[in-house]
Amino acid sequence: MVILLGVCGCSSARYDADYAKAVAEHRTRAEFTRLQDRPVELADGRVRIRPPKELPDALSENGPDPRLPPGEDGQVRNVPPRRLRPTFLEGFPGWAATLEGLHGANAKLPATLSISLVPSSEMNQADVEADLLARLKKDEAFEGTKLEWQSREVTDRDGAKKAWRVLEARGPQPIDRFPGRNEPIEESIETSLAVWLSAERGQEFCTLLAWRVPDEIKEAVKLDVLAPLVARSLAIAPPAK
């Protein structure tokens, strides 16, 4: 009888563990449905990040602006730098991609995610942190704001714990407002910023995710939910042999 109880106990424990694992996997799959199915591939496909469905448009530095028709002369118009990256990232190395989505009832505003990759051999995490903090402190939009990096840990899709550093701020930013079919109007708009920096020991790349979400559309683009979820989607493949 004692042996039988021991066997039953082991079976029950194994069942509980399998059930908990299945529940966790189901929850993860449900959470990741908020992200696009196809990842953004960077560094020759070695770095993959899945942006949220709220930011469906990929912007290119030298490509046509998806928001604007060609000019009267038929020439396409490029995306202005203020849409590609926050002003404090002008001149910062490693810009790789920007995702954008328009939200709002009438005159729509863009929420953006700017992604940069900096090889750790060129600039390590501590140097990136110091550089970005100095840039933000020089920005008049954040004068008087307490700016500091915070440590965050997220669990990726495979269940591994990943370390990140996060810096959040709020202040006026130059944002284009899109009033229907008319030309966009640049305005200074209160905006929440969140800068996520990968912080894994021995990482090959410092991955920088810089979010901008104007206050007017914060309910449509929930930064506190989407920023950690996108960070969890980061996958880096080993170099080819």
Accessible surface in RSA format (square Angstrom, percent):
REM  Atomic radii and reference values for relative SASA: ProtOr
REM  Chains: A
REM  Algorithm: Lee & Richards
REM  Probe-radius: 1.40
REM  Slices: 20
REM RES _ NUM      All-atoms   Total-Side   Main-Chain    Non-polar    All polar
REM                ABS   REL    ABS   REL    ABS   REL    ABS   REL    ABS   REL
RES MET A   1   168.91  87.5 122.78  81.3  46.13 109.8 114.57  97.4  54.34  72.0
RES VAL A   2   126.03  82.9 122.34 110.8   3.69   8.9 122.34 106.3   3.69  10.0
RES ILE A   3   144.83  82.4 137.90 102.7   6.93  16.7 143.76 103.5   1.07   2.9
RES LEU A   4   104.06  58.0 100.60  72.0   3.46   8.7 102.88  72.3   1.18   3.2
RES LEU A   5   116.65  65.0 109.86  78.6   6.79  17.1 110.14  77.3   6.51  17.5
RES GLY A   6    40.25  49.6   0.00   N/A  40.25  49.6  38.44 105.5   1.81   4.1
RES VAL A   7    86.63  57.0  83.37  75.5   3.26   7.9  85.84  74.6   0.79   2.1
RES CYS A   8    66.90  50.6  60.22  67.2   6.69  15.7  25.50  64.6  41.41  44.6
RES GLY A   9    40.07  49.4   0.00   N/A  40.07  49.4  34.45  94.5   5.62  12.6
RES CYS A  10    78.72  59.5  70.10  78.2   8.61  20.2  18.33  46.5  60.38  65.1
RES SER A  11    54.04  45.7  49.21  65.7   4.82  11.1  31.21  66.5  22.83  32.0
RES SER A  12    60.81  51.4  53.30  71.1   7.51  17.3  32.55  69.3  28.27  39.6
RES ALA A  13    61.98  57.0  51.60  79.6  10.37  23.6  56.82  80.0   5.16  13.7
RES ARG A  14   149.13  62.6 142.55  72.7   6.58  15.7  59.76  81.7  89.37  54.2
RES TYR A  15   145.77  68.1 141.31  80.4   4.47  11.6 109.07  82.0  36.70  45.2
RES ASP A  16    82.51  57.8  77.19  76.8   5.31  12.6  28.63  67.4  53.88  53.7
RES ALA A  17    62.19  57.2  48.20  74.4  13.99  31.8  56.95  80.2   5.24  13.9
RES ASP A  18    84.00  58.8  78.01  77.6   5.99  14.2  27.07  63.7  56.94  56.8
RES TYR A  19   131.55  61.4 126.14  71.8   5.41  14.1  88.08  66.2  43.47  53.6
RES ALA A  20    59.17  54.4  50.45  77.9   8.72  19.8  54.72  77.1   4.45  11.8
RES LYS A  21   132.13  64.5 125.41  76.9   6.72  16.0  74.24  66.8  57.88  61.7
RES ALA A  22    53.34  49.0  48.00  74.1   5.34  12.1  49.90  70.3   3.44   9.1
RES VAL A  23    52.91  34.8  49.67  45.0   3.24   7.8  52.64  45.7   0.27   0.7
RES ALA A  24    45.63  42.0  43.93  67.8   1.70   3.9  44.66  62.9   0.97   2.6
RES GLU A  25    78.83  45.3  75.13  56.8   3.70   8.8  32.05  62.0  46.78  38.2
RES HIS A  26   115.05  62.9 114.96  79.9   0.09   0.2  77.76  80.1  37.29  43.4
RES ARG A  27   132.71  55.7 129.95  66.2   2.76   6.6  49.97  68.3  82.75  50.1
RES THR A  28    25.23  17.9  25.23  25.6   0.00   0.0   5.86   7.9  19.36  29.3
RES ARG A  29   122.81  51.6 121.39  61.9   1.43   3.4  53.92  73.7  68.89  41.8
RES ALA A  30    53.72  49.4  40.18  62.0  13.54  30.8  46.62  65.7   7.10  18.8
RES GLU A  31    62.05  35.6  56.17  42.5   5.88  14.0  28.67  55.5  33.38  27.3
RES PHE A  32     3.17   1.6   2.61   1.6   0.57   1.5   3.10   1.9   0.07   0.2
RES THR A  33    83.00  59.0  74.51  75.5   8.49  20.2  63.65  85.5  19.35  29.3
RES ARG A  34    89.25  37.5  82.30  42.0   6.95  16.5  39.67  54.2  49.58  30.0
RES LEU A  35     0.10   0.1   0.00   0.0   0.10   0.3   0.00   0.0   0.10   0.3
RES GLN A  36    42.03  23.5  40.04  29.3   1.99   4.7  17.83  38.0  24.20  18.4
RES ASP A  37   128.49  90.0 104.52 104.0  23.96  56.7  37.31  87.8  91.18  90.9
RES ARG A  38   195.86  82.2 188.09  95.9   7.77  18.5  68.54  93.7 127.33  77.2
RES PRO A  39    35.98  26.2  28.48  26.0   7.50  27.3  28.59  23.6   7.39  45.9
RES VAL A  40    30.33  20.0  25.77  23.3   4.56  11.0  30.33  26.4   0.00   0.0
RES GLU A  41    94.68  54.4  67.95  51.4  26.74  63.7  19.56  37.8  75.12  61.3
RES LEU A  42    17.93  10.0  13.38   9.6   4.55  11.4  17.93  12.6   0.00   0.0
RES ALA A  43    39.15  36.0  10.37  16.0  28.78  65.5  27.44  38.6  11.71  31.0
RES ASP A  44   155.17 108.7 110.47 110.0  44.70 105.7  41.29  97.2 113.89 113.6
RES GLY A  45    20.17  24.9   0.00   N/A  20.17  24.9  11.41  31.3   8.76  19.6
RES ARG A  46    44.20  18.6  43.11  22.0   1.10   2.6  31.82  43.5  12.39   7.5
RES VAL A  47     0.00   0.0   0.00   0.0   0.00   0.0   0.00   0.0   0.00   0.0
RES ARG A  48   112.11  47.1 111.99  57.1   0.12   0.3  20.26  27.7  91.85  55.7
RES ILE A  49     0.18   0.1   0.02   0.0   0.16   0.4   0.18   0.1   0.00   0.0
RES ARG A  50    35.55  14.9  35.55  18.1   0.00   0.0  18.72  25.6  16.83  10.2
RES PRO A  51     0.20   0.1   0.20   0.2   0.00   0.0   0.20   0.2   0.00   0.0
RES PRO A  52     0.00   0.0   0.00   0.0   0.00   0.0   0.00   0.0   0.00   0.0
RES LYS A  53   113.74  55.5  98.96  60.7  14.78  35.2  61.67  55.5  52.07  55.5
RES GLU A  54    32.88  18.9  27.94  21.1   4.94  11.8  17.91  34.6  14.97  12.2
RES LEU A  55     0.18   0.1   0.18   0.1   0.00   0.0   0.18   0.1   0.00   0.0
RES PRO A  56    83.65  61.0  59.31  54.1  24.34  88.5  60.15  49.7  23.50 146.1
RES ASP A  57    39.95  28.0  37.39  37.2   2.56   6.1   4.89  11.5  35.06  35.0
RES ALA A  58    78.82  72.5  53.44  82.5  25.38  57.7  53.46  75.3  25.36  67.2
RES LEU A  59     8.36   4.7   0.00   0.0   8.36  21.0   1.24   0.9   7.13  19.2
RES SER A  60    58.22  49.2  53.53  71.4   4.69  10.8  33.84  72.1  24.38  34.2
RES GLU A  61    77.97  44.8  69.91  52.9   8.06  19.2  19.72  38.1  58.25  47.6
RES ASN A  62   130.52  90.0 107.67 104.1  22.85  55.0  30.91  74.4  99.61  96.3
RES GLY A  63    12.00  14.8   0.00   N/A  12.00  14.8  11.83  32.5   0.17   0.4
RES PRO A  64    85.17  62.1  77.47  70.6   7.70  28.0  77.47  64.0   7.70  47.8
RES ASP A  65     4.35   3.0   0.10   0.1   4.24  10.0   0.10   0.2   4.24   4.2
RES PRO A  66    74.86  54.6  32.75  29.9  42.10 153.0  45.06  37.2  29.80 185.2
RES ARG A  67    56.60  23.8  27.54  14.0  29.05  69.2   9.88  13.5  46.72  28.3
RES LEU A  68    34.04  19.0  19.24  13.8  14.80  37.2  20.88  14.7  13.16  35.4
RES PRO A  69    87.42  63.7  79.63  72.6   7.79  28.3  86.57  71.5   0.85   5.3
RES PRO A  70    78.63  57.3  64.11  58.4  14.52  52.8  64.60  53.3  14.04  87.2
RES GLY A  71    24.16  29.8   0.00   N/A  24.16  29.8  17.63  48.4   6.53  14.6
RES GLU A  72   194.03 111.4 146.90 111.1  47.12 112.2  70.68 136.7 123.35 100.7
RES ASP A  73   110.30  77.3  74.36  74.0  35.94  85.0  49.79 117.2  60.51  60.3
RES GLY A  74    50.84  62.7   0.00   N/A  50.84  62.7  29.82  81.8  21.02  47.1
RES GLN A  75   118.63  66.3 116.53  85.2   2.10   5.0  32.37  68.9  86.26  65.4
RES VAL A  76    88.12  58.0  71.88  65.1  16.24  39.1  72.50  63.0  15.63  42.4
RES ARG A  77    77.62  32.6  72.13  36.8   5.49  13.1  47.55  65.0  30.08  18.2
RES ASN A  78    83.82  57.8  66.73  64.5  17.09  41.1  15.88  38.2  67.94  65.7
RES VAL A  79     5.47   3.6   0.00   0.0   5.47  13.2   0.00   0.0   5.47  14.8
RES PRO A  80    28.50  20.8  22.75  20.7   5.75  20.9  28.50  23.5   0.00   0.0
RES PRO A  81    78.34  57.1  78.34  71.4   0.00   0.0  78.34  64.7   0.00   0.0
RES ARG A  82    74.58  31.3  68.13  34.7   6.46  15.4  17.01  23.2  57.57  34.9
RES ARG A  83     6.39   2.7   3.62   1.8   2.77   6.6   5.77   7.9   0.61   0.4
RES LEU A  84     2.06   1.1   2.06   1.5   0.00   0.0   2.06   1.4   0.00   0.0
RES ARG A  85    21.91   9.2  21.72  11.1   0.18   0.4   5.14   7.0  16.77  10.2
RES PRO A  86     0.01   0.0   0.01   0.0   0.01   0.0   0.01   0.0   0.00   0.0
RES THR A  87    58.47  41.6  47.66  48.3  10.82  25.8  43.35  58.2  15.13  22.9
RES PHE A  88    11.07   5.5   0.64   0.4  10.43  27.1  10.71   6.5   0.36   1.0
RES LEU A  89     4.88   2.7   4.11   2.9   0.77   1.9   4.11   2.9   0.77   2.1
RES GLU A  90    79.81  45.8  68.32  51.7  11.48  27.3  41.78  80.8  38.03  31.0
RES GLY A  91    73.98  91.2   0.00   N/A  73.98  91.2  41.66 114.3  32.32  72.4
RES PHE A  92    14.33   7.2   1.38   0.9  12.95  33.7   1.38   0.8  12.95  37.1
RES PRO A  93    64.89  47.3  54.91  50.1   9.98  36.3  64.89  53.6   0.00   0.0
RES GLY A  94    31.12  38.4   0.00   N/A  31.12  38.4  17.86  49.0  13.26  29.7
RES TRP A  95    57.94  23.3  34.09  16.5  23.84  56.0  34.09  18.2  23.84  38.7
RES ALA A  96    36.80  33.8  11.22  17.3  25.58  58.2  17.44  24.6  19.37  51.3
RES ALA A  97    13.33  12.3  12.78  19.7   0.55   1.3  13.33  18.8   0.00   0.0
RES THR A  98     0.39   0.3   0.00   0.0   0.39   0.9   0.00   0.0   0.39   0.6
RES LEU A  99     5.28   2.9   5.28   3.8   0.00   0.0   5.28   3.7   0.00   0.0
RES GLU A 100     0.00   0.0   0.00   0.0   0.00   0.0   0.00   0.0   0.00   0.0
RES GLY A 101     0.48   0.6   0.00   N/A   0.48   0.6   0.48   1.3   0.00   0.0
RES LEU A 102    45.00  25.1  23.63  16.9  21.37  53.7  23.63  16.6  21.37  57.5
RES HIS A 103    36.04  19.7  32.89  22.9   3.14   8.0  22.96  23.7  13.07  15.2
RES GLY A 104    35.50  43.8   0.00   N/A  35.50  43.8  22.00  60.4  13.50  30.2
RES ALA A 105    97.55  89.7  57.52  88.8  40.03  91.1  69.37  97.7  28.19  74.7
RES ASN A 106   127.04  87.6 111.66 107.9  15.38  37.0  36.76  88.5  90.28  87.3
RES ALA A 107    34.59  31.8  23.85  36.8  10.74  24.4  24.04  33.9  10.55  27.9
RES LYS A 108    76.74  37.4  76.74  47.1   0.00   0.0  51.76  46.6  24.98  26.6
RES LEU A 109     1.81   1.0   1.77   1.3   0.04   0.1   1.77   1.2   0.04   0.1
RES PRO A 110     5.34   3.9   3.89   3.5   1.45   5.3   3.89   3.2   1.45   9.0
RES ALA A 111     0.34   0.3   0.34   0.5   0.00   0.0   0.34   0.5   0.00   0.0
RES THR A 112     4.88   3.5   4.63   4.7   0.25   0.6   3.80   5.1   1.08   1.6
RES LEU A 113     0.00   0.0   0.00   0.0   0.00   0.0   0.00   0.0   0.00   0.0
RES SER A 114     0.47   0.4   0.00   0.0   0.47   1.1   0.00   0.0   0.47   0.7
RES ILE A 115     0.15   0.1   0.15   0.1   0.00   0.0   0.15   0.1   0.00   0.0
RES SER A 116     2.74   2.3   2.73   3.6   0.02   0.0   0.00   0.0   2.74   3.8
RES LEU A 117    18.37  10.2  12.26   8.8   6.11  15.4  12.26   8.6   6.11  16.4
RES VAL A 118     3.39   2.2   3.09   2.8   0.30   0.7   3.39   2.9   0.00   0.0
RES PRO A 119    44.09  32.1  44.09  40.2   0.00   0.0  44.09  36.4   0.00   0.0
RES SER A 120    31.70  26.8  20.59  27.5  11.11  25.6  19.97  42.5  11.73  16.4
RES SER A 121   112.45  95.0  65.47  87.4  46.98 108.2  58.78 125.2  53.66  75.2
RES GLU A 122   134.75  77.4  96.05  72.7  38.70  92.2  40.49  78.3  94.27  77.0
RES MET A 123    36.51  18.9  33.20  22.0   3.31   7.9  30.07  25.6   6.44   8.5
RES ASN A 124    73.95  51.0  71.88  69.5   2.07   5.0  25.43  61.2  48.52  46.9
RES GLN A 125    49.17  27.5  46.32  33.9   2.85   6.8  12.04  25.6  37.13  28.2
RES ALA A 126    69.07  63.5  58.58  90.4  10.48  23.8  62.47  88.0   6.59  17.5
RES ASP A 127    73.32  51.4  69.76  69.4   3.56   8.4  12.61  29.7  60.71  60.5
RES VAL A 128     0.67   0.4   0.67   0.6   0.00   0.0   0.67   0.6   0.00   0.0
RES GLU A 129    20.70  11.9  20.70  15.7   0.00   0.0   5.01   9.7  15.68  12.8
RES ALA A 130    63.99  58.8  51.41  79.3  12.57  28.6  59.15  83.3   4.84  12.8
RES ASP A 131    44.22  31.0  34.60  34.4   9.63  22.8  13.63  32.1  30.60  30.5
RES LEU A 132     0.40   0.2   0.40   0.3   0.00   0.0   0.40   0.3   0.00   0.0
RES LEU A 133    38.11  21.2  38.11  27.3   0.00   0.0  38.11  26.8   0.00   0.0
RES ALA A 134    46.84  43.1  40.22  62.1   6.62  15.1  45.97  64.7   0.87   2.3
RES ARG A 135    62.36  26.2  55.98  28.5   6.38  15.2  22.59  30.9  39.77  24.1
RES LEU A 136     1.74   1.0   1.74   1.2   0.00   0.0   1.74   1.2   0.00   0.0
RES LYS A 137   129.16  63.0 100.46  61.6  28.70  68.3  57.60  51.8  71.56  76.2
RES LYS A 138   171.03  83.4 141.80  87.0  29.23  69.6  93.04  83.7  78.00  83.1
RES ASP A 139    29.73  20.8  20.17  20.1   9.56  22.6  13.42  31.6  16.31  16.3
RES GLU A 140   151.91  87.2 134.54 101.8  17.37  41.4  51.03  98.7 100.88  82.4
RES ALA A 141    25.58  23.5   7.01  10.8  18.57  42.2  12.50  17.6  13.08  34.7
RES PHE A 142     4.11   2.1   0.01   0.0   4.10  10.7   0.52   0.3   3.60  10.3
RES GLU A 143   145.61  83.6 116.67  88.3  28.94  68.9  48.22  93.3  97.39  79.5
RES GLY A 144    86.02 106.1   0.00   N/A  86.02 106.1  43.84 120.3  42.18  94.5
RES THR A 145    54.97  39.1  34.86  35.3  20.11  47.9  26.35  35.4  28.62  43.3
RES LYS A 146   166.01  81.0 139.40  85.5  26.62  63.4  95.81  86.2  70.20  74.8
RES LEU A 147    14.83   8.3   2.15   1.5  12.68  31.9   2.25   1.6  12.58  33.9
RES GLU A 148    77.11  44.3  70.10  53.0   7.01  16.7  24.58  47.5  52.53  42.9
RES TRP A 149    24.71   9.9   8.52   4.1  16.19  38.0   8.52   4.5  16.19  26.3
RES GLN A 150    92.13  51.5  90.99  66.5   1.14   2.7  36.44  77.6  55.69  42.2
RES SER A 151    83.33  70.4  59.42  79.3  23.91  55.1  40.50  86.2  42.83  60.0
RES ARG A 152    96.21  40.4  88.65  45.2   7.56  18.0  30.42  41.6  65.79  39.9
RES GLU A 153   116.98  67.2  87.73  66.4  29.26  69.7  24.78  47.9  92.21  75.3
RES VAL A 154    12.16   8.0   6.23   5.6   5.94  14.3  12.16  10.6   0.00   0.0
RES THR A 155    42.47  30.2  39.62  40.2   2.85   6.8  30.46  40.9  12.01  18.2
RES ASP A 156    18.57  13.0  16.27  16.2   2.30   5.4   4.34  10.2  14.23  14.2
RES ARG A 157   114.33  48.0  94.83  48.3  19.50  46.4  41.31  56.5  73.02  44.3
RES ASP A 158   137.01  96.0  99.72  99.3  37.29  88.2  31.17  73.4 105.83 105.5
RES GLY A 159    49.10  60.5   0.00   N/A  49.10  60.5  26.12  71.7  22.98  51.5
RES ALA A 160    42.04  38.7  33.34  51.4   8.70  19.8  41.83  58.9   0.21   0.6
RES LYS A 161   131.56  64.2 111.06  68.1  20.50  48.8  69.68  62.7  61.88  65.9
RES LYS A 162    71.15  34.7  70.66  43.4   0.49   1.2  25.50  23.0  45.65  48.6
RES ALA A 163    39.41  36.2  38.06  58.7   1.35   3.1  38.06  53.6   1.35   3.6
RES TRP A 164     5.08   2.0   3.67   1.8   1.42   3.3   0.80   0.4   4.28   6.9
RES ARG A 165    58.55  24.6  58.55  29.8   0.00   0.0  10.54  14.4  48.01  29.1
RES VAL A 166     4.39   2.9   3.74   3.4   0.65   1.6   3.74   3.3   0.65   1.8
RES LEU A 167     1.52   0.8   1.01   0.7   0.51   1.3   1.07   0.8   0.44   1.2
RES GLU A 168   109.70  63.0  93.96  71.1  15.74  37.5  26.78  51.8  82.92  67.7
RES ALA A 169    11.52  10.6   0.77   1.2  10.75  24.5   7.97  11.2   3.55   9.4
RES ARG A 170   134.21  56.4 121.56  62.0  12.65  30.1  44.01  60.1  90.21  54.7
RES GLY A 171     3.06   3.8   0.00   N/A   3.06   3.8   3.06   8.4   0.00   0.0
RES PRO A 172    50.33  36.7  45.90  41.8   4.43  16.1  46.01  38.0   4.31  26.8
RES GLN A 173     2.08   1.2   1.44   1.1   0.64   1.5   0.64   1.4   1.44   1.1
RES PRO A 174    36.35  26.5  33.90  30.9   2.45   8.9  35.29  29.1   1.07   6.6
RES ILE A 175     8.53   4.9   6.54   4.9   1.99   4.8   8.53   6.1   0.00   0.0
RES ASP A 176     2.16   1.5   0.76   0.8   1.40   3.3   0.00   0.0   2.16   2.2
RES ARG A 177    39.56  16.6  39.56  20.2   0.00   0.0  13.02  17.8  26.54  16.1
RES PHE A 178    13.57   6.8  12.04   7.5   1.53   4.0  12.04   7.3   1.53   4.4
RES PRO A 179    31.46  22.9  25.60  23.3   5.86  21.3  29.52  24.4   1.94  12.1
RES GLY A 180    63.43  78.2   0.00   N/A  63.43  78.2  42.44 116.5  20.99  47.0
RES ARG A 181   250.33 105.1 209.57 106.8  40.76  97.1  87.05 119.0 163.27  99.0
RES ASN A 182   106.61  73.5  95.70  92.5  10.91  26.3  20.76  50.0  85.85  83.0
RES GLU A 183    98.08  56.3  90.99  68.8   7.09  16.9  60.24 116.5  37.84  30.9
RES PRO A 184    29.76  21.7  11.24  10.2  18.53  67.3  11.32   9.3  18.44 114.6
RES ILE A 185    92.89  52.9  90.00  67.1   2.89   7.0  92.89  66.9   0.00   0.0
RES GLU A 186    93.67  53.8  67.40  51.0  26.27  62.5  19.56  37.8  74.11  60.5
RES GLU A 187    56.68  32.5  48.91  37.0   7.77  18.5  26.99  52.2  29.68  24.2
RES SER A 188    89.80  75.9  57.02  76.1  32.78  75.5  43.21  92.0  46.59  65.3
RES ILE A 189    12.17   6.9   9.14   6.8   3.03   7.3  12.17   8.8   0.00   0.0
RES GLU A 190    72.54  41.6  67.90  51.4   4.64  11.0  42.12  81.5  30.42  24.8
RES THR A 191     0.00   0.0   0.00   0.0   0.00   0.0   0.00   0.0   0.00   0.0
RES SER A 192    32.04  27.1  32.04  42.8   0.00   0.0  15.17  32.3  16.87  23.6
RES LEU A 193     4.55   2.5   2.68   1.9   1.87   4.7   2.68   1.9   1.87   5.0
RES ALA A 194     0.92   0.8   0.92   1.4   0.00   0.0   0.92   1.3   0.00   0.0
RES VAL A 195     2.39   1.6   2.39   2.2   0.00   0.0   2.39   2.1   0.00   0.0
RES TRP A 196     2.90   1.2   2.90   1.4   0.00   0.0   2.14   1.1   0.76   1.2
RES LEU A 197     0.08   0.0   0.08   0.1   0.00   0.0   0.08   0.1   0.00   0.0
RES SER A 198     4.96   4.2   4.96   6.6   0.00   0.0   4.82  10.3   0.13   0.2
RES ALA A 199    17.12  15.7   5.11   7.9  12.02  27.3   5.11   7.2  12.02  31.8
RES GLU A 200    59.91  34.4  55.56  42.0   4.35  10.3  24.36  47.1  35.54  29.0
RES ARG A 201   241.66 101.5 204.73 104.4  36.93  87.9  89.88 122.8 151.78  92.0
RES GLY A 202    80.04  98.7   0.00   N/A  80.04  98.7  41.43 113.7  38.61  86.5
RES GLN A 203    29.88  16.7  13.64  10.0  16.24  38.7  20.37  43.4   9.51   7.2
RES GLU A 204    83.29  47.8  69.67  52.7  13.62  32.4  44.87  86.8  38.42  31.4
RES PHE A 205    22.21  11.1  21.81  13.5   0.41   1.1  21.81  13.2   0.41   1.2
RES CYS A 206     0.60   0.5   0.44   0.5   0.16   0.4   0.24   0.6   0.36   0.4
RES THR A 207     0.04   0.0   0.04   0.0   0.00   0.0   0.00   0.0   0.04   0.1
RES LEU A 208     0.89   0.5   0.89   0.6   0.00   0.0   0.89   0.6   0.00   0.0
RES LEU A 209     0.05   0.0   0.05   0.0   0.00   0.0   0.05   0.0   0.00   0.0
RES ALA A 210     0.73   0.7   0.73   1.1   0.00   0.0   0.73   1.0   0.00   0.0
RES TRP A 211     1.08   0.4   0.58   0.3   0.50   1.2   0.58   0.3   0.50   0.8
RES ARG A 212     5.11   2.1   5.11   2.6   0.00   0.0   1.82   2.5   3.29   2.0
RES VAL A 213     1.09   0.7   0.94   0.9   0.15   0.4   0.94   0.8   0.15   0.4
RES PRO A 214     0.00   0.0   0.00   0.0   0.00   0.0   0.00   0.0   0.00   0.0
RES ASP A 215    29.43  20.6  23.79  23.7   5.64  13.3  18.78  44.2  10.65  10.6
RES GLU A 216   111.40  64.0  72.79  55.1  38.61  91.9  44.40  85.9  67.00  54.7
RES ILE A 217     7.68   4.4   4.37   3.3   3.31   8.0   7.68   5.5   0.00   0.0
RES LYS A 218   117.55  57.3 113.65  69.7   3.90   9.3  59.48  53.5  58.07  61.9
RES GLU A 219   122.56  70.4 110.40  83.5  12.16  29.0  63.54 122.9  59.01  48.2
RES ALA A 220    48.26  44.4  26.24  40.5  22.01  50.1  36.36  51.2  11.90  31.5
RES VAL A 221     0.33   0.2   0.03   0.0   0.30   0.7   0.03   0.0   0.30   0.8
RES LYS A 222    80.64  39.3  78.23  48.0   2.41   5.7  59.08  53.2  21.56  23.0
RES LEU A 223    29.28  16.3  25.26  18.1   4.01  10.1  25.26  17.7   4.01  10.8
RES ASP A 224   116.91  81.9  91.87  91.4  25.03  59.2  51.15 120.4  65.76  65.6
RES VAL A 225    58.63  38.6  52.01  47.1   6.61  15.9  55.78  48.5   2.84   7.7
RES LEU A 226     0.00   0.0   0.00   0.0   0.00   0.0   0.00   0.0   0.00   0.0
RES ALA A 227     2.89   2.7   2.85   4.4   0.04   0.1   2.85   4.0   0.04   0.1
RES PRO A 228    23.09  16.8  23.09  21.0   0.00   0.0  23.09  19.1   0.00   0.0
RES LEU A 229     9.29   5.2   7.94   5.7   1.35   3.4   8.68   6.1   0.61   1.6
RES VAL A 230     0.00   0.0   0.00   0.0   0.00   0.0   0.00   0.0   0.00   0.0
RES ALA A 231     3.28   3.0   0.00   0.0   3.28   7.5   0.00   0.0   3.28   8.7
RES ARG A 232    37.11  15.6  35.70  18.2   1.41   3.4  11.46  15.7  25.65  15.5
RES SER A 233    13.42  11.3   0.32   0.4  13.10  30.2   3.66   7.8   9.76  13.7
RES LEU A 234    29.55  16.5  15.98  11.4  13.58  34.1  15.98  11.2  13.58  36.5
RES ALA A 235    54.59  50.2  48.32  74.6   6.27  14.3  53.99  76.0   0.60   1.6
RES ILE A 236    72.29  41.1  40.70  30.3  31.59  76.1  41.52  29.9  30.77  83.5
RES ALA A 237    44.87  41.3  38.65  59.6   6.23  14.2  43.14  60.8   1.73   4.6
RES PRO A 238   111.73  81.4  95.46  87.0  16.27  59.1 102.15  84.3   9.58  59.6
RES PRO A 239    84.08  61.3  76.11  69.4   7.97  29.0  76.22  62.9   7.85  48.8
RES ALA A 240   105.72  97.2  66.05 101.9  39.67  90.2  76.22 107.3  29.50  78.1
RES LYS A 241   251.95 122.9 173.91 106.7  78.04 185.8 152.12 136.9  99.83 106.3
END  Absolute sums over single chains surface
CHAIN  1 A    13498.4      10752.3       2746.1       7420.5       6078.0
END  Absolute sums over all chains
TOTAL         13498.4      10752.3       2746.1       7420.5       6078.0
